[in-house]
Amino acid sequence: MNVAELTDAMHEFVRAMGWYEPDSPRPQSLRNLAISLNLEASEVLEHFQWNEALENREELAGELADVALYLLQLASLAGIDLEQAILAKLKRNYQRKWD
């Protein structure tokens, strides 16, 4: 599956949950999605809070998937082609000087 297909699958799930409905208790605004993305990214850190070693790969995979889903949705609803944004950022990063 590519990024576009993953994005479509994510939208299908969100629609199935009714979260795109105007009266949804979980409004899918850019602000709310950015907050949710940050919260899920913080949950990744919990896996390393008191230990350098990864103890549960499956749970970490679930948290990473949550991060990816919010990222896909945020980019899509903001009208950003995530594939192109990543490629452009990589191109710019090759031009940067890293200390």
N, C-alpha and C positions, 0 to 999 in steps of 0.2 A: 504494500500500500504506500502511496506517495503522500506528500503533505496535503494536497488538494482532496484526496480521498479520505484521509484522516479528518480533515476539517468538515467534510460532508457528513461523515459518521458522527462526529461530535455534535453538529447541528441537529441531526436526526434524533439523537438521544435527548438533547435539551428540549426540542419540540415535543417529544414523547412524554417528557416529564411535565410539560405545560409551563415551562419557565420563560417562554417568550410571550406568554399571554399577558395582556395589559394589567390584569389583576393578580399576577403571580406574587407569592410571598417572597420570591427570590428574583427581583428585577435584574435583568441581565444588562445593566448599564456598563459603559466603559469604566466608570469609577468603581462600581462594585466588583467587576471582573479583575481590575488591577489590584484591588485589596485582596481578593481571593487568591490571586496568583502569588502575592507576597506571603500570605498566610501559609499556603501550601509549600512554598519554597522554604519557609521557616521550619516546617515539619520535616523536611529533609535533614536539617541540622540536628534534630532530635536523635537521629540514628548515630551521631558521633559526639553527642554532648559530653559524655563521660568516658568515652572509649575511642581509641584510634581505629580499632578493628570493626569491620562490618559484621554485625551479629545476625541480621535477618535480611537477606538479599531480597526475598519476596515482598516484605513490607516496604523496603526502600524502593523497589520497582513500582509499587502502587503509588507511593508519594511522587515519584518522578513522573508517572503517568498523569497524576492530578495536575502537576505543574504544566506538563505539555498540553493537556486539554484546555486549561485556562489560557495558556499562551496562544494556542490556535484560535480560540474563540475571540480573545481580545484583538488579535491581529485582524481576523476576518471582519468583525463588527466595526473596526476602525478603518476598514478599506485598505489594509496593508497586505501586500503580497509577501508573505513571510519568507518564501524561498528566495525571492529577489532581494529582500532586505538582508537576509543572511549572506548571500553572495556578494552584495555591495559592501557589507561591513567587512567581510573577509578581504576583499580587494583593498579597502581603505587601510585595514590593519597591516597588510603587507608593506604599505608605504610608511607606516609609523616607526619611530625609533623607540625601542623598549629599553628602559634602564635595567 
